[in-house]
Amino acid sequence: MIQLTATPASALMDEPVHIRVTGLPPLQIVTLMASLKDEMGNVYRSKAFFKANEAGELDLEQDPACGGDYVGVHPMGLFWSMKSERPFCRLIKRDVMNSPFWVTLDLYDSVCLQDSVTLQPRARQTLQRWFSVPEVQRVQIREGRVRGALFLPPGEGPFPGIIDLFGGIGGLVEFRASLLAARGFAMMALAYFAYEDLPSQLQEVDLDYFEEAANLLLANPKIQKQGIGVLSISKGAEVGLAMACYLKQVAATVWINGTNAIFESPLKYRDMVMTPIPSFPERVQMDVSGAVRLRHYKGDPRDKLNQQSVLPVEKARGPILFIVSGDDECFNSREYAEQALDQLRSHGRRSGRMLVYQRAGHLLETPHAPSCYASWNQSLSAPVLWGGDRIAHGAAQERSWAEIQKFFRQHLLPTRGKI
């Protein structure tokens, strides 16, 4: 009797799943398919072809995929290789507390090149992939101007507090914060445009707003008072680096594929206004998929005319972890990180560190999430190219997730070392 097992059947999104098949004929060729439907009704699928061993068994932790959406031994390959049936979709969990993503695994005893509703699988398993645990408390934030959601881990605390910032997607994105709260961090998912009564477009970056959010987080009795962390990606990483430079509340910063200078929108803080570096729409390139490549769109922070827009990273109170993708097609993120590190060193600072993940794309998200090569951008009314080789990107998401937690535990817990 053929048996398909996947354990654990219910787990957090960042936990691996062990997939095994038994009871097959010796050396049987099979297809394993994975599928899920997001909250908007978009379906994501993946498939891989395998050959059972002489005992009629298959173990994804040691047996390679011969073909399909990936090749080789990748125990979670069916998860990170999923792609949307609709073009330019990005998988984002919105209701992070009350429902999981349901992933269906189907086993077929032949090579299935096409998805078929008539072909019945020989075995099926359904998995739940959660972004939080019941013990985590979610608190909606509408205090003063601040809009967001606070996720508190179980227990009395105090916990290390972190503000979580996404980029040009806007709105309130909670899946990363809720998942890290399940790992012991108090997380504030912070919206800063295109949400409730916040501006619909990012016309300016008002750093006073982010300082208000930092003070609100530190005022919570369950938050450690030594300072907060900032976790940031893309445009959010530009904002996060500005927070590190100017806000005394910030004790540690993770910058993922961002910039080292101000672009597109002016930065305002108290009486200071920092004008953006010019961008050049004529440099936008078109990918064969139809997505726009923005990598060469921005002006150069090294240009003497742009020095007034470069962030003074040497003023940052705490350490900065620069996480860079080698195949970032949206930002020239490695150049920006290297420039920031050079600037730190020129001022005698050793508080920056860079991790480079070769062939990974711009959108480094949670472990085992589908690699997003390109997705629709509402403000541009066009799909944006993110880049990334799926295998390399999947590995980078898993490794960077561990590095992010290690960094914040090292620098936000009371025993953290001095720079």
N, C-alpha and C positions, 0 to 999 in steps of 0.2 A: 504494500500500500504506500503510495507516494505521500510524503508529509513535508510541508513547508513550514518552518518555524522562524520566527523573528522575535528576538528578545532584547530588551524589555518591550512588551506590547504598548505600554504607555510610559512616556519619558519626556524629560525636557528636551528642547530643540537641540541643545548643544551636547546631548549624550549620544554615543554611538549605539547602533543596533547590530546585533549578531544574527545574520541570515544564514540558514542551513536548509538543505534539502536531503531527504533520505528516501529509500525505497524505489529509486530509479533503476532501470536496466543498466548494466555495466556500460560505461562510455557513452551514455545517452547524451545527445545534443539537446539543450533546452534554451528557452528564452525566459528571462525574468523581466517583468514590466512593473514599474512603479507609477502611480498616478495620484494626484490630489486636486481638489477644487477649492479655489480661494473664496473669500467672502463676496467677491464680485461675480462669481460664477465662471471665472477663467480656469481652464483645465491645464494642468502641467503634467507632462509624461516623460518617462525615460525607459530605455530597454537595453539589455545586454545579453549576449549569447555565451553560454558556458558548455563545457563538456564534463560530465560526471566522471568520477574515478571508477576503478574496476569493481568497487564495492557498491556502486550505484549511489554515491553520496557527493554532495557539493557543499562547500563551506567557503563563503565569501571572504573570510578572514585569511584564507590561504590559497584559494583557487582563482586563477586569473580569468577575466572576461576575454573571450577570443575576438569579440567584435561587438558592434552596437554603438551606443553613445560614448563609450570609453573602452579602453583596452588595458589589461593588466590587473594586478591585485590591488583593489581599492574597496575595502569593506563597506564604505558609505557612498560608493560611486553612483548607485541608483538614485540617491537623494540629491547630491549636488549637480548631477548631470540632467536633472529634469528641466524641460523647457516648455514655455507656454504654447498652446495651439494657436493663440492669437499673437501676431507679431508685436514686439516692443512692449511687452508687459513685464512688470517687476513684482515679485512676490513680496507682499507686505502684510503682516498680521495686524489687524486693527483692534479686534476684541481680544486683548491679550489675557484677560482674567477668566473668562467664562467658557471659552471653547478652544479646542485644539485644532490644528490641521489634521485631518484624517487622511492617512496615506494607505492606499491599497496596493498590495503586492500580488501579482498574478504570475503563475508558472505555466508555461506551455511546453509540450514535449517535441518541439521542432523549432526551426528558425522562423520567427515571425517578422517579416520585413515591414508589413503594414498592420496598423491597428485595425482589428476587426470586431464588430459587435456580434458576429455569428459564431466565431470560434470560441468555444468554452475552455476556460483554464482547467488544468488538471488539479490545481490547488490554489488557495487564496488565503491571504492574511490581511487584516486591517490593523493599522497602528495609529496611536494618538501621539502627536508631537506638540507639546505644550510650551508656552512662553512664560509660565510662572507656576507657582505652587499655591495651594489654598491658604497657606499661612502668611503669604505676603499681603500686605495691606496697601491698597491703592487709594490715594487721596487726590481728588480733583483740586487744582489750584486756580483760584480767581481772587488774588489778593493784590490790592493796588492795581498796578498795570500788568502784573505778572500772570501769565496764562500757561498752564502746563499740568503735569500729573506727577505726584510724588509716590514712589514705591518704597515701602519700609519693610525690611526683612523681619522675620519672626524674632521675638525676644525683646529685652528691655533696652539693648544698646549700651552706650552710644556706638553708632556705626559710622564708618567713613562715608562722607557725603560727596556725591558726584553730580554735576550737571551734564546732561547728555544733549548734544546738538547735532542735528542733521543739516543738510544743505539746501539746495535750490528746490527741493520737493515741497518745502513749506509745510504748514499745518502742524499737527501734533503727532509725532511718530514715537511709539511707546515700546516696540517689541524688544529693543536692545536694553532699555532701562528695566523692564519687567524681568527679563532673563537674568540680568546681573543682580537684581534684588534677591532673586532666589539663590544667588551665590554669596549673599552676605553684605552687599553694598546698598546704602540708601541712595536711591537714584531719583533725580528730578529730570523727567523728560520735559524739555522747555521748548515751547513754540515761540517764534519771534516774527512770523508774518503768515498771512493766509490762514488765520484761525480766529474764530469768534470775532471780537471787536478789534483785533490787531490789524495793521495795514494789510491790504490784499496783495500788495507788491512790496518788495524790499527796496524802498527808495533811499534809505539810509540805515546805517548800523548805529543805533543809539546805545553806547556802552553803559550809560546810566541805567537802562532797562536791565541789562545783564548783571550789573552790580546790585540792583534791587532784588533780583532773583537769588544771587549769592547770599545776600544778607538774610533773606527769607529762609533759605535752606539752613544757614548757620544758627538761626533763631530757634529752630526746632529742637526740643530737649533730647531727642533721640540721635542727634548728629554730633559727632566729635567737633570740638571747637578749635582744633589746631589749624584748620584751613580745609578748603574743599578741593576736589579734583574736577577737571573738565575733560570729557570724552567727546571728540569732535571729528567730523568728516566733511570733506569737500568745502563748500562755502562756510559750513559750520566750523571747519578747522581754521579758516581765516579769522572768524570771530573768536574762536577758542584761544588762538595765539594772541590776539589783541587783549583778551581777558587776562592771560598770563602776564602780559607786559605791563598792564596798567592797574589791575585790581589786586590789592594786597590780600584779599580773601583767598586767592587761588594758590594752592600749595603744590599741585602736580597737574600736568597737562599731557593728554594723549592727542596727537595731531595725526589724522589719517588722510593722506592724499589731499593736502590743502595748499595754501600759498603762504609766502612770507611777507606779503605786502597787501595793500588795500586795492581791490579791483571793483569795478562796476558802480558801487555805492559808497558815498563818503562815510567815514567813521567819525562819530561825534562823541566826545566825553567831556562833560562839564563845559569849560570854555574853549576846548581844543576841537579843531576840525581838521581831519586828514583827508585830503582829496585823493580820489582813485587814480591809478595808473590807466592811461588810455588803452582801449582795446581796438582791434582791427577786424571788423566783420568780413572784410575781403579776404582774410586769411583762413576763414572757415573752409574745411574740406568735407567732401561727401564720401562716405564709405559705400562699398558695393551693396550693402544691405539697405541703403537709403538713409542711414543715420548720419548726423553731422558730427565731425571730429573737431573739437574745440581746443585741442592741445596747443595749437599755434596761434590762437586767437588773442591771447593777452599780450600786453607790452612787457618789456624786459625790466625787472626790478634793478638790474645792474646798471642800467642807463643812468648817467649822471642827472638827467632831467627828471628822473623818477625817484630820487633818493628821499624826497619828502614824504613819499607814500610807503616806504619800507618800515615794517614794524621794528621797534627797538627791543629785540629779543634779549639783549644783554640786561635789561631791567627786570626780567622775569624773576620772581621770588623763588620759584621752585623748579624742579627738573622737568624736562620736556622730552617725551618719547615721540620721535618722528617715525611713523609707519608709512612706507613707500611701496607702491606697486610698480614693478618694472615695465608693465605694459599698460600703464594709465594713458588712455586716449583722450581724456577730458582735460586734465591739468598736466603741466610739466612738473609733476610733484617732486621728482627726485632732485631736479635743479633747485627748486625752492627750498627743499630741506637742506641740501648741501650749502646753499647760500646762508641760511639761518645758522647752521653749525659753524661756518667760517666766521660769521659775525660774532657768535658767542666766543669762539677761540681768540679772536682779535682783541676782545675785552678781558681776556684771561679767565673766561668762564668755561667750566667743564661739565655743565649741567644738562647738556643735550646728548641724545643718543639716537642713532638711526638704524632701523631694521628695514631691509630691502627684500621684497618677495618677487623674484624674477618671474616674468610672464603672467603675473596676476593683474587683474584689471582694477579700475578706479573704485568700484563699489565693493569694498571689503565689508561683509556683513557677518551674521552669526554663523557658527560652524554648521556644516551640512546643508546650508541654504543653497538653492539653485544659483549657479553663476549667472549673473545678468550682464550680457554682452552689450546690450543697447536697450533703452526704454524711452517712453514718451515723456517729454518735458512740457508741462502746461504753459510755462511763461514764454517758451520759444515757439510753441505750437509746432514742434518737430521732435522726432526721436533723437536722442543724444547717444553717441557711441562711448561706451565705458571701457571696452577692451577686455583682454584676459583670455588665456588658455584655460579651458575648464578644469583640467586636472591640476594645473598649477594654482589656479584660483581657489579650488576647493581645499587644497593643502594650506594655502595662505590664510584662509578664513579660520581654519582650525588652529593653526600655530599662533596667529596674531591674537586670537581670543585668549589663549593661555598667557601670552605676554602682557596683554592689557591688564588682566587680573593680577598677575605677579607684580607689575609696576605699581599699581595702586595700593596693593597690600604693603609693598616695601616703603612707599613714600607717604601714605596717609595714615597708617597705623601709628600709635604713639611711639613705638620703638624705631621709627624710620631714621635712617642715617642722615647726617648733614652733608650738604653738597661741598 
